[in-house]
Amino acid sequence: MLAGLALWSLAACASGGTATTEVDPLPSWNPTPVKYALVDFVERVITEGDPRYLPPGERIATFDNDGTLWAEQPIYFEVLFALDRVRAMEADHPEWRTEEPYASVIANDPERLARLSQADLVKIIAVTHTGMTEQAFEADTKEWFATARHPTLQKPFPALVYQPQLELLDYLRAHGFETFIVSGGEVDFIRAFAPEAYGIPPEQIMGTTLGYRFQEVDGQPVIDRLPEVMINGDNVGKPVNIHLHIGKKPVLAFGNSDGDLQMLQYADSGDGPRMMLLLHHDDAEREFAYDRQSHVGRLDKAWDEAKKRGWTVVSMKNDFATIFPATPANDD
Amino acid sequence: MLAGLALWSLAACASGGTATTEVDPLPSWNPTPVKYALVDFVERVITEGDPRYLPPGERIATFDNDGTLWAEQPIYFEVLFALDRVRAMEADHPEWRTEEPYASVIANDPERLARLSQADLVKIIAVTHTGMTEQAFEADTKEWFATARHPTLQKPFPALVYQPQLELLDYLRAHGFETFIVSGGEVDFIRAFAPEAYGIPPEQIMGTTLGYRFQEVDGQPVIDRLPEVMINGDNVGKPVNIHLHIGKKPVLAFGNSDGDLQMLQYADSGDGPRMMLLLHHDDAEREFAYDRQSHVGRLDKAWDEAKKRGWTVVSMKNDFATIFPATPANDD
């Protein structure tokens, strides 16, 4: 496996001419077997003549978002956005002050919030995510990303992306990979921060998809967001979205929870070289520790499947040298 | 407008060093105002400092497929595929020999075929496009593209792409544009020939989208094609697909019929430099001539809108120096 690290120093010399020191493309990954396996995989698939060589068009990598590229505790950030939006929309909806589930959200009382049911959350997501144009929703999300702070980590949400994953995305793209996000979150919510945070353009982002309606309003074409789910992007929706948006099986797929199981199964079922990864959140000190019992980002069945199939389990504690970027991603 | 052509000779000199002759990136386009306008648009949006400069990520071009990138007469080629598939499937469906609309298709009697209703066609599309895995459908389409011939032009269908458009796609990509197909046709049908024919990868192809279901069969993950329409990719479905798949407004959009009207309206509504084009089929001698009265590829409302908004109408007769490639695109 040491050959992998040797390869990147050779590559640096060959391409640079004057390069004399080794350039580590993944400085925020500890020098563990996981890092060597990643570099070995990439170096082989880009090397013509290697039995594992893949032409650029086949170098498709898909990443889950919540818990894989950025944090997801204490609850998916999109839910926090929805709760904040209900409070921001209160002025236009005075009736919400006495109407549940909105009244509990406006009161912002932890006990009442904890009692919200799944049906309540669906209502909250619906009123905050639909019934407006794309343009209006984009403005809502961008404002939130610019101003909101994580409740315990006290940082803007776009600063809660994982530095090792930013390096991995860059490393893959520098070697001809296309890097896609395949999320259970709503696609336009992710598009509001991910292009800047990860360098992934909107056309390479997919997720849960609502109904859209095109119409002309006062001579201006607009797209309205409808209160219906066209594609549920989690679980079995991940391979469906991959087929719809990419039309090819990924050769590298990276998730962190049972919601990513089908994406990994689907990607792993293709011919040729493949690498499947799961990020295990086992670092209560620097981030969060959760797996089989967690309500958010549960890692249970996918973990068993990883052991059975030899997928790579990445330990946040052991494999990540750093967790978050030193400078918030949105302060550039 | 002559400045446009001057620009590409300058560019050839600057980049080549030894280039002494002008290199025309669009040899199959006649030197008409349309060609000058196209080259002028592209040269300006790629030139830093020009008020119309666009960074690469905004250089999004969308093309309709039927009638814009390849022919569509006497009827959409996908319908011809469906009719051929019914005949190929007859052996497994002996009951079809006496059951309409299949019996008429199997008999292949022009008079009976002409009497098929829209509902009949929907049935025929459904049995030939759904009820199988993605893998099986891909095999069906690829076999058809390799063997079927156009009824009057007597060529394989992938040879009926327009040479001037192949050059335009190459020219755009060489200047940092991403080129997408936005079709009313079914997305996986198009993906079976378009990557090879146009150099457009599956992830940049969108169209009418059926229901997909992911499941494991004998331990193998498969995607099944369901007899339901998730997205009707024509008309108002074009801006919806563009938003879903790209998430940005195209700066160049090229269509040929009323089915492209909303795509052009949507693309034209963005800020900054834009170019909207419609291909007018007015060349009965070399291809086909049809517009306001045609059942296939009707160009009526979109033509009026083009005149009103100053969109570019491309005359196949006057602006295309050649129509089809000299060598079939699939014989490389």
Contacts between the chains, C-beta under 8 A, distances in Angstrom:
chain1	res1	chain2	res2	distance
A	57	B	201	5.7
A	134	B	243	6.4
A	178	B	203	7.2
A	187	B	244	7.5
A	187	B	247	7.7
A	188	B	247	7.4
A	191	B	247	5.2
A	201	B	57	5.8
A	201	B	247	8.0
A	202	B	246	6.5
A	202	B	247	2.9
A	202	B	248	5.8
A	203	B	178	7.2
A	203	B	204	7.9
A	203	B	245	6.4
A	203	B	246	4.6
A	203	B	247	6.1
A	203	B	248	7.2
A	204	B	203	7.9
A	205	B	247	7.0
A	209	B	244	6.3
A	212	B	240	4.5
A	212	B	243	6.1
A	212	B	244	6.8
A	213	B	236	7.5
A	213	B	240	7.5
A	214	B	236	4.2
A	214	B	237	7.8
A	214	B	239	4.5
A	214	B	240	5.5
A	214	B	262	5.9
A	214	B	266	7.0
A	215	B	236	7.6
A	216	B	265	7.2
A	220	B	269	6.1
A	221	B	239	6.5
A	221	B	262	7.0
A	221	B	265	4.8
A	221	B	266	4.7
A	221	B	269	4.9
A	223	B	239	6.3
A	223	B	240	6.7
A	223	B	243	5.3
A	223	B	266	8.0
A	230	B	230	6.6
A	230	B	231	7.6
A	231	B	230	7.6
A	236	B	213	7.5
A	236	B	214	4.2
A	236	B	215	7.6
A	237	B	214	7.8
A	239	B	214	4.5
A	239	B	221	6.5
A	239	B	223	6.3
A	240	B	212	4.5
A	240	B	213	7.5
A	240	B	214	5.5
A	240	B	223	6.7
A	243	B	134	6.4
A	243	B	212	6.1
A	243	B	223	5.2
A	244	B	187	7.5
A	244	B	209	6.3
A	244	B	212	6.8
A	245	B	203	6.5
A	245	B	245	6.4
A	246	B	202	6.5
A	246	B	203	4.6
A	247	B	187	7.7
A	247	B	188	7.4
A	247	B	191	5.2
A	247	B	201	7.9
A	247	B	202	2.9
A	247	B	203	6.1
A	247	B	205	7.0
A	248	B	202	5.8
A	248	B	203	7.2
A	262	B	214	5.8
A	262	B	221	7.0
A	265	B	216	7.2
A	265	B	221	4.8
A	266	B	214	7.0
A	266	B	221	4.7
A	266	B	223	8.0
A	269	B	220	6.1
A	269	B	221	4.9
